[in-house]
């Protein structure tokens, strides 16, 4: 008599509500906490990365000067003359060494001898001039604060509108337009979030390019890759807690039975597709963080590798995910796969277009 093989699946049915606000009795859900935490930590990651990016561009610009009166050395000296004088001082032999620090080790390892000398003089002048100039640390903080605000607005708006356009019945939202703004009651689409972030990033660049002449749209994408991957890890964990973006039914031993799956699907053993993505994004985060200084040049290399690797994985993981789109029921490919293809092609373009051409295109 043949023995039956018994498989013990993981049963998953957590409370999506983390706690309720006192007095208001308003629920605070885990997804919202993880979403906010992704942007909060992402801000500090962006600040960390941009400060190291600025090490390659230690020259003073007008945006660095807070008090011109303290900078001028003679009555008729112009702003241009003062900046030229400061930047000429960057070429002098450093009078003292930088104190040992992680930034020092980074600069010594990845900067040319000339750039390293100019950076040391820049830091010396920042200490000498004090509040009259903005330090590289302050500049990176201001840049990160502004860009993060743009990214939050772009990501939420793009993700919400993307979900409505790609996955829902448009007629419902035409009849109930206020439901568009109820992000807490509806879905968010990552492909739409990327589009929203790109639009927000472009608006940020157009406003900030004079203040930060060393950046371009491609450079901003390079800088956003690592914070975005970190946020994506937390968001997919939030999806797992919400029991949404479900995998297909499987008999695998690691299958998860969702007790209260979104969309009214039956509680059957399924691929934990959310965790597959979270694990891949976390590994990608570690790899990009490790090789960030080496891949920073040429411009677009980080962005190209990111788009190709992330959306190729996204294309294949869709094979073990339930179709979520109302528009593509019983279709050969899922909506997520169709939307991933353009991003893969964009990544290829980033790697194939010459560096100078890429910088020119992204600044015009």
ABEGO torsion letter per residue (X at the ends): XBBBBBBBBBBBBBBABABBBBGAGBBBBAAAAAAAAAAAAAAAAAAAAAAAAAAABABBBAAABABAAAABABAABBAAAAAAAAAAAAABBBABBBBBBAAAAAAAAABBAAAAAAAAAAAAAAAAAEAABBBAAAAAAAAAAAAAAAAAAAAAAAAAAAAAAAABBAAAAAABAAAAABAAABBBBAAAAAAAAAAAAAAAAAAAAAABAABBAAAAAAAAAAAAAAAAAAAAAAAAAAGBGBBBBBABAABBBBABBBGGBBBBBBBBAAAAAAAAAAAAAAAAAAAAAAAAOBBGAAAAAAAAAAAAAAAAAAAABBBABAAABGBABBAAAAAAAAAAAAAAAAAABBAAAAAAAAAX
